[in-house]
Amino acid sequence: MANLGSSTIMLTGAGGALATAIAQELDDAGAQMVLVGRGEALERAADRFPATEVLDLDLTQESSVEALRKVKVDTLIHTVGAFTMQDIHKATTQDLRAMFDTNMTTLFHAVQGVLPHMLKQKDGLVMGVSAGQAARLSGPKSALYTASKAAVSAYVLSLHDELKAKGVRGMVLYPMGAVDTPANRDAGLSWETMIDPRGLAKSVAHALTRPDRAHITEIKVYPDV
């Protein structure tokens, strides 16, 4: 088991299927956690996992940045995201804004919140969750989703290139298939073809314990099919 006892990690999307699996790994590894989420899902996470801070915030709103800046963390793991399938010619501007607000704007605000402290201490890690479609830069009936998740990848990797000399690194997690969540099962996807969130979480925990000279910038996790 990885030892993260000296780390304080902010986990966004707390209460979601992937975030819950990651939180369990972090808890087992002894990390201090700051849980960021919304409503009942956040409450369930706070009841299950010990946390130094529990923040109920809408990360699509710029006002969340100031609240996050009051908390000092070493690592940000951003799991907030949304998925939709639609014919490309039927997509609307509202659809576009919704996808980019949830998948990209939330990440931007989270980073703006934690970055000042990371730069001050000259140490930090930002992990964003992208998608297999973004890694391939294609995805039928998911153009807006693919574009928004590609933006996540580009943003985090650009952050890494710009700030690594100042001690702040970036990392992108690519689930190379659908994640096994209640929503995906309700959508009719078969669990045999989906990725277990626990496998993704173990990959995250492994990556967090690599030394600086063995830093991982991109992780691709495939379903075992």
Secondary structure, DSSP 8 states (H G I E B T S, - for coil): ----TT-EEEEESTTSHHHHHHHHHHHHTT-EEEEEE-HHHHHHHHHHS--SEEEE--TTSTTHHHHHTTS--SEEEE---------GGG--HHHHHHHHIIIIIHHHHHHHHHHHHHHHHT-EEEEEE--HHHHHT--TT-HHHHHHHHHHHHHHHHHHHHHGGGTEEEEEEEESS-B--HHHHHTT--GGGSB-HHHHHHHHHHHHTS-GGG---EEEE----
